[in-house]
Amino acid sequence: MPDAVRPNGMSSAAAALQMLEKRQQVLANNLANVSTRGFRGETPFARMMDNALATTDTVLNTRAGTLTQTSNPLDIAIKGDGYFVVQTTLGERFTRNGGFHMDAQRQLVDTQGNPVIGEGGPITLPQGKVEIESDGAIKVDGRAVSRLRLETVADGARLQHEGGTLFIPDASRRPIPSEERSVAQGYVEESNVIMMTEMTAMIDVLHAYGAAQKTLTTIDSVRGIATTELAKPL
């Protein structure tokens, strides 16, 4: 088995550049979704790999976004913990974007047309006045129709982003009991990304990238001198 490659100045500087590029991509994606309802930003952080070189990893920022009143009866926001469940072609997914509407079959769907899942499956709404109670119970003209499925994951679980405001549930998913739910009809949750925070972080990354790039250029220059000058016979 060959010995592991030991990091040197060149490899460390190159790894730093790659790490900072990934960090900038994450921050740029956060900024691009600053107005996306239900979006949750990712926080990049440095992690050491087995070869002692740095790389960028991310963790989901689960801080709730602000709630905006829309007065649309099909807009629903979750107060506190939890996720709506929608059915996609790839399976069930979580979302915090409660800007729902009805499709041609009067089925409740999300902004991408994915059916919203209730405790009895996809939700179809008859004609009438829609009321959604704080525990997710849905009534039409006072008659119970369905109840939203609201789920959460264990503390420390890492949800993976998929398609902007969708998340892939992990094995720790579990339903939220009715008495622990709190949803608001006629409201939507905004993105939890704070523009100034992300822009400041991007500027810091640019400065760090410039420093790492200068280090790489300096090391390359020193190596060139060592190759072309120090090896000359006296």
Kinemage of the C-alpha trace (Angstrom):
@kinemage 1
@onewidth
@group {chain A} dominant
@subgroup {mainchain}
@vectorlist {calphas} color= white
{ca met a 1} P 0.000 0.000 0.000
{ca pro a 2} L 1.592 3.316 -1.040
{ca asp a 3} L 2.338 5.894 1.596
{ca ala a 4} L -0.154 8.752 1.901
{ca val a 5} L 0.862 11.907 0.094
{ca arg a 6} L 2.023 14.461 2.611
{ca pro a 7} L 0.644 17.951 2.144
{ca asn a 8} L 3.104 20.701 1.249
{ca gly a 9} L 2.846 24.408 0.663
{ca met a 10} L 1.549 24.038 -2.890
{ca ser a 11} L -1.066 21.400 -2.096
{ca ser a 12} L -2.244 23.254 1.012
{ca ala a 13} L -2.635 26.536 -0.894
{ca ala a 14} L -4.430 24.784 -3.759
{ca ala a 15} L -6.781 23.048 -1.311
{ca ala a 16} L -7.473 26.400 0.329
{ca leu a 17} L -8.455 27.873 -3.039
{ca gln a 18} L -10.819 24.984 -3.726
{ca met a 19} L -12.288 25.269 -0.243
{ca leu a 20} L -12.910 28.997 -0.673
{ca glu a 21} L -14.433 28.504 -4.122
{ca lys a 22} L -16.943 26.014 -2.671
{ca arg a 23} L -17.690 28.395 0.195
{ca gln a 24} L -18.351 31.216 -2.271
{ca gln a 25} L -20.711 28.970 -4.261
{ca val a 26} L -22.703 28.204 -1.116
{ca leu a 27} L -22.947 31.880 -0.175
{ca ala a 28} L -23.915 32.845 -3.729
{ca asn a 29} L -26.706 30.250 -3.698
{ca asn a 30} L -27.957 31.643 -0.388
{ca leu a 31} L -28.048 35.149 -1.837
{ca ala a 32} L -29.805 33.946 -4.987
{ca asn a 33} L -32.601 32.606 -2.761
{ca val a 34} L -32.929 35.567 -0.418
{ca ser a 35} L -36.468 36.140 -1.762
{ca thr a 36} L -37.436 32.465 -2.134
{ca arg a 37} L -40.256 31.630 0.255
{ca gly a 38} L -39.460 28.824 2.660
{ca phe a 39} L -35.780 28.706 1.670
{ca arg a 40} L -33.289 27.796 4.375
{ca gly a 41} L -29.713 28.835 3.811
{ca glu a 42} L -26.631 26.715 4.326
{ca thr a 43} L -23.717 27.704 6.539
{ca pro a 44} L -20.300 26.706 5.131
{ca phe a 45} L -17.492 25.629 7.432
{ca ala a 46} L -13.964 24.270 7.033
{ca arg a 47} L -13.251 20.596 7.667
{ca met a 48} L -9.922 18.757 7.628
{ca met a 49} L -9.748 15.704 5.367
{ca asp a 50} L -7.744 12.572 6.106
{ca asn a 51} L -4.785 13.977 4.184
{ca ala a 52} L -4.793 17.045 6.469
{ca leu a 53} L -6.008 19.312 3.678
{ca ala a 54} L -8.951 21.626 4.273
{ca thr a 55} L -12.281 21.322 2.489
{ca thr a 56} L -15.653 23.059 2.793
{ca asp a 57} L -18.692 21.325 4.243
{ca thr a 58} L -22.123 22.809 4.955
{ca val a 59} L -24.814 22.613 7.596
{ca leu a 60} L -28.433 23.669 7.131
{ca asn a 61} L -29.465 26.855 8.917
{ca thr a 62} L -32.736 25.840 10.581
{ca arg a 63} L -33.590 29.304 11.902
{ca ala a 64} L -37.173 30.138 10.933
{ca gly a 65} L -37.783 32.922 8.429
{ca thr a 66} L -40.189 35.772 9.086
{ca leu a 67} L -43.900 35.235 8.415
{ca thr a 68} L -45.690 37.446 5.905
{ca gln a 69} L -49.476 37.787 5.884
{ca thr a 70} L -51.035 37.198 2.454
{ca ser a 71} L -54.689 36.574 3.379
{ca asn a 72} L -54.673 33.772 0.783
{ca pro a 73} L -56.532 30.878 2.484
{ca leu a 74} L -54.244 28.301 0.838
{ca asp a 75} L -51.051 29.933 2.108
{ca ile a 76} L -49.898 28.159 5.252
{ca ala a 77} L -46.888 28.815 7.483
{ca ile a 78} L -45.431 26.641 10.212
{ca lys a 79} L -44.629 28.384 13.465
{ca gly a 80} L -41.572 26.790 15.021
{ca asp a 81} L -40.304 23.322 14.200
{ca gly a 82} L -41.554 21.031 11.451
{ca tyr a 83} L -42.004 20.532 7.709
{ca phe a 84} L -44.846 19.980 5.292
{ca val a 85} L -44.672 16.716 3.331
{ca val a 86} L -45.090 16.684 -0.462
{ca gln a 87} L -45.023 13.842 -2.969
{ca thr a 88} L -42.498 14.170 -5.808
{ca thr a 89} L -41.503 11.801 -8.610
{ca leu a 90} L -38.485 10.863 -6.463
{ca gly a 91} L -40.475 10.189 -3.310
{ca glu a 92} L -41.680 12.188 -0.329
{ca arg a 93} L -39.909 15.431 0.449
{ca phe a 94} L -40.034 18.065 3.191
{ca thr a 95} L -40.670 21.746 2.553
{ca arg a 96} L -41.216 24.937 4.542
{ca asn a 97} L -42.698 26.747 1.544
{ca gly a 98} L -46.423 26.764 2.281
{ca gly a 99} L -47.461 28.845 -0.727
{ca phe a 100} L -49.955 26.220 -1.888
{ca his a 101} L -52.682 26.271 -4.534
{ca met a 102} L -55.172 23.899 -6.157
{ca asp a 103} L -54.520 22.199 -9.481
{ca ala a 104} L -57.134 21.389 -12.134
{ca gln a 105} L -58.328 18.388 -10.076
{ca arg a 106} L -58.685 20.592 -6.975
{ca gln a 107} L -55.765 18.802 -5.382
{ca leu a 108} L -53.642 20.883 -2.994
{ca val a 109} L -50.161 21.255 -4.521
{ca asp a 110} L -46.972 23.229 -3.874
{ca thr a 111} L -45.379 25.810 -6.179
{ca gln a 112} L -43.837 23.015 -8.282
{ca gly a 113} L -47.086 21.097 -8.641
{ca asn a 114} L -46.187 18.397 -6.111
{ca pro a 115} L -49.209 17.103 -4.152
{ca val a 116} L -49.296 18.142 -0.512
{ca ile a 117} L -49.712 15.087 1.704
{ca gly a 118} L -52.293 14.865 4.448
{ca glu a 119} L -52.598 12.171 7.076
{ca gly a 120} L -54.785 10.213 4.633
{ca gly a 121} L -52.734 10.901 1.495
{ca pro a 122} L -53.014 13.667 -1.141
{ca ile a 123} L -55.511 16.390 -0.245
{ca thr a 124} L -58.464 17.156 -2.521
{ca leu a 125} L -60.600 20.156 -1.601
{ca pro a 126} L -64.301 20.446 -2.520
{ca gln a 127} L -65.918 23.768 -3.331
{ca gly a 128} L -66.416 26.013 -0.329
{ca lys a 129} L -64.692 28.131 2.289
{ca val a 130} L -61.371 26.602 3.348
{ca glu a 131} L -60.345 26.875 6.993
{ca ile a 132} L -57.072 25.525 8.368
{ca glu a 133} L -56.721 25.212 12.109
{ca ser a 134} L -53.525 25.591 14.109
{ca asp a 135} L -53.037 21.817 14.332
{ca gly a 136} L -53.237 21.452 10.529
{ca ala a 137} L -56.845 20.257 10.380
{ca ile a 138} L -58.507 21.332 7.109
{ca lys a 139} L -62.215 22.118 6.950
{ca val a 140} L -64.357 23.207 4.016
{ca asp a 141} L -67.599 24.986 4.963
{ca gly a 142} L -67.084 23.678 8.489
{ca arg a 143} L -66.738 20.032 7.454
{ca ala a 144} L -63.498 18.177 8.211
{ca val a 145} L -61.711 17.185 5.002
{ca ser a 146} L -58.151 16.269 5.951
{ca arg a 147} L -55.247 17.107 8.224
{ca leu a 148} L -51.817 18.174 7.041
{ca arg a 149} L -48.941 15.804 7.674
{ca leu a 150} L -46.327 17.708 9.625
{ca glu a 151} L -43.053 15.972 10.398
{ca thr a 152} L -39.721 16.742 11.974
{ca val a 153} L -36.334 15.087 12.392
{ca ala a 154} L -34.096 14.360 15.347
{ca asp a 155} L -31.838 17.067 16.756
{ca gly a 156} L -28.568 17.094 14.856
{ca ala a 157} L -30.010 15.392 11.771
{ca arg a 158} L -28.634 16.817 8.524
{ca leu a 159} L -31.260 17.387 5.859
{ca gln a 160} L -30.081 17.556 2.269
{ca his a 161} L -31.341 20.326 -0.006
{ca glu a 162} L -33.081 19.236 -3.178
{ca gly a 163} L -34.504 21.705 -5.666
{ca gly a 164} L -34.367 24.921 -3.672
{ca thr a 165} L -37.019 24.575 -0.958
{ca leu a 166} L -37.275 20.788 -0.893
{ca phe a 167} L -35.382 18.583 1.557
{ca ile a 168} L -34.745 14.850 1.566
{ca pro a 169} L -36.046 13.373 4.844
{ca asp a 170} L -33.606 11.259 6.818
{ca ala a 171} L -34.245 8.083 8.785
{ca ser a 172} L -35.037 9.998 11.986
{ca arg a 173} L -38.215 11.573 10.543
{ca arg a 174} L -41.281 11.411 12.754
{ca pro a 175} L -44.768 12.965 12.814
{ca ile a 176} L -45.410 15.968 15.030
{ca pro a 177} L -48.262 15.293 17.510
{ca ser a 178} L -51.345 17.477 16.997
{ca glu a 179} L -50.920 19.219 20.339
{ca glu a 180} L -47.390 20.318 19.428
{ca arg a 181} L -48.301 21.833 16.061
{ca ser a 182} L -48.798 25.501 15.249
{ca val a 183} L -49.642 26.566 11.716
{ca ala a 184} L -50.989 29.895 10.492
{ca gln a 185} L -53.452 30.157 7.609
{ca gly a 186} L -53.015 33.128 5.291
{ca tyr a 187} L -49.284 33.459 5.990
{ca val a 188} L -46.092 32.338 4.253
{ca glu a 189} L -42.588 31.944 5.623
{ca glu a 190} L -39.912 33.991 3.907
{ca ser a 191} L -36.316 32.912 3.283
{ca asn a 192} L -34.178 32.853 6.432
{ca val a 193} L -31.186 34.267 4.522
{ca ile a 194} L -29.987 37.667 5.791
{ca met a 195} L -28.586 39.556 2.806
{ca met a 196} L -26.031 41.706 4.644
{ca thr a 197} L -24.649 38.709 6.544
{ca glu a 198} L -24.127 36.747 3.318
{ca met a 199} L -22.578 39.712 1.480
{ca thr a 200} L -20.140 40.356 4.333
{ca ala a 201} L -19.172 36.669 4.326
{ca met a 202} L -18.596 36.798 0.543
{ca ile a 203} L -16.248 39.780 0.924
{ca asp a 204} L -14.294 37.910 3.608
{ca val a 205} L -13.985 34.916 1.283
{ca leu a 206} L -12.721 37.131 -1.548
{ca his a 207} L -10.000 38.552 0.711
{ca ala a 208} L -8.988 35.082 1.888
{ca tyr a 209} L -8.951 33.812 -1.699
{ca gly a 210} L -6.638 36.635 -2.746
{ca ala a 211} L -4.247 35.797 0.100
{ca ala a 212} L -4.222 32.082 -0.768
{ca gln a 213} L -3.679 32.882 -4.445
{ca lys a 214} L -0.738 35.126 -3.575
{ca thr a 215} L 0.743 32.358 -1.413
{ca leu a 216} L 0.456 29.893 -4.283
{ca thr a 217} L 2.135 32.336 -6.688
{ca thr a 218} L 4.958 33.006 -4.229
{ca ile a 219} L 5.644 29.297 -3.665
{ca asp a 220} L 5.624 28.682 -7.420
{ca ser a 221} L 8.063 31.551 -7.929
{ca val a 222} L 10.420 30.219 -5.236
{ca arg a 223} L 10.334 26.775 -6.815
{ca gly a 224} L 11.171 28.298 -10.171
{ca ile a 225} L 14.191 30.069 -8.695
{ca ala a 226} L 15.301 26.850 -7.002
{ca thr a 227} L 15.063 24.983 -10.299
{ca thr a 228} L 16.685 27.506 -12.622
{ca glu a 229} L 19.180 29.296 -10.384
{ca leu a 230} L 20.259 27.154 -7.453
{ca ala a 231} L 21.066 24.191 -9.670
{ca lys a 232} L 23.549 26.174 -11.825
{ca pro a 233} L 27.181 25.156 -11.431
{ca leu a 234} L 29.496 27.712 -9.828
